[in-house]
């Protein structure tokens, strides 16, 4: 039986390597979850942005909340508890609908995954950041992106999120690496409509057992 030991070791290493590669592939298809050092603050030192190996116009200044949007959070806290507020993403229509009770309060065009699929299913927002950096893809197949200060990010599943996009204006058509892209004014409205709530002066928030994030339903 001693001859089995080396074989079992090789087999175990192989399983770990394959599992690790699968995990990395899954993460690389999303926008990338925030690191533990993430603050959600605007990075004024960033001067350029790259999307699919090409430099794009980067004119995003620090954003201030539009009047009245901060007040939406009061309803978001209640909505998270009662499930009155929830988000529907229809990939076939490339639309996002924000439901409140039996009403649709917002309807926006989106851009879902083109270079990697957007996951379908029933999720909840687990983290919100006013800004974050997103980097991924591969230079060899011209899918590399390095995007500073991506605004109004709402992660709903691992590294997949709903967020504003300044590097294209082709909403209504798939354009992303798996996330749900929105026009920045639309992403801002949704950001302050959902939970978890951002505390005053903060740029990042996490859901909890006591304060679950807004439900996100994504379907074809």
C-alpha positions, -999 to 999 in steps of 0.1 A, spaced: 0 0 0 30 23 4 31 29 -34 -3 46 -30 11 74 -9 29 94 -37 -1 89 -60 -25 103 -34 -3 133 -27 -1 141 -64 -39 137 -67 -45 160 -37 -22 187 -51 -39 184 -85 -74 189 -70 -62 219 -50 -46 235 -81 -78 229 -102 -100 243 -74 -78 273 -71 -79 280 -108 -116 276 -108 -119 301 -80 -96 326 -97 -115 323 -129 -148 330 -111 -133 361 -93 -117 373 -125 -150 373 -143 -164 398 -118 -153 433 -111 -133 423 -80 -145 425 -44 -132 454 -22 -100 448 -2 -99 451 36 -81 484 32 -109 498 9 -124 531 22 -147 540 -7 -131 574 -10 -122 593 -42 -86 588 -53 -75 622 -67 -41 608 -78 -55 587 -106 -50 603 -139 -60 577 -165 -84 548 -172 -80 517 -194 -109 496 -208 -102 466 -230 -65 475 -234 -74 511 -246 -71 543 -227 -105 560 -223 -115 595 -215 -113 600 -178 -130 632 -166 -148 619 -135 -145 645 -108 -155 639 -71 -192 635 -70 -215 651 -45 -250 637 -37 -278 652 -57 -303 671 -35 -328 649 -18 -311 616 -25 -297 611 10 -333 611 22 -340 580 2 -319 560 26 -345 563 53 -370 544 32 -343 519 22 -338 508 58 -375 500 62 -376 484 27 -347 461 36 -366 448 66 -400 444 49 -387 435 14 -408 462 0 -378 474 -20 -361 450 -44 -342 452 -76 -349 432 -108 -323 429 -136 -337 416 -169 -307 405 -190 -328 399 -221 -341 435 -220 -309 450 -206 -331 468 -180 -330 473 -143 -363 479 -124 -365 491 -88 -397 478 -72 -413 492 -41 -444 472 -31 -465 469 -63 -449 499 -79 -419 503 -102 -402 534 -90 -372 534 -113 -365 518 -146 -330 521 -161 -311 508 -191 -280 487 -181 -251 469 -197 -245 434 -184 -217 409 -192 -203 408 -227 -167 396 -220 -179 374 -191 -215 364 -180 -234 382 -154 -246 357 -128 -283 350 -125 -301 342 -93 -315 357 -61 -290 378 -42 -287 406 -17 -264 436 -17 -236 428 8 -214 459 3 -217 495 -11 -188 518 -19 -191 553 -33 -159 548 -53 -135 519 -59 -108 508 -83 -115 478 -106 -88 459 -125 -89 426 -143 -91 409 -177 -61 399 -198 -39 420 -221 -33 391 -244 -69 388 -254 -75 426 -252 -99 425 -222 -76 442 -197 -92 470 -177 -79 493 -150 -106 517 -139 -101 541 -110 -129 557 -90 -157 535 -103 -187 553 -88 -217 540 -68 -207 504 -65 -231 478 -50 -217 443 -47 -244 416 -47 -224 384 -53 -187 381 -45 -169 405 -70 -200 412 -91 -217 445 -86 -241 471 -99 -222 504 -105 -219 535 -126 -197 535 -158 -179 565 -172 -159 546 -199 -188 539 -223 -223 552 -231 -237 521 -248 -264 513 -222 -290 489 -233 -263 465 -247 -239 441 -230 -206 458 -224 -192 446 -191 -169 419 -177 -198 405 -156 -210 434 -136 -242 455 -142 -232 489 -157 -254 519 -154 -252 556 -164 -238 575 -134 -269 596 -126 -290 564 -126 -265 545 -105 -265 574 -80 -303 572 -76 -302 535 -70 -272 537 -47 -291 559 -22 -324 540 -27 -310 507 -15 -296 493 18 -273 490 36 -273 527 45 -242 548 44 -236 566 77 -230 603 76 -196 611 63 -188 575 53 -182 561 18 -186 524 25 -212 502 41 -217 465 47 -249 446 53 -254 425 85 -278 400 99 -298 428 116 -296 450 85 -297 428 53 -290 444 20 -316 450 -7 -327 420 -26 -314 417 -62 -331 393 -86 -313 387 -120 -328 367 -148 -326 361 -185 
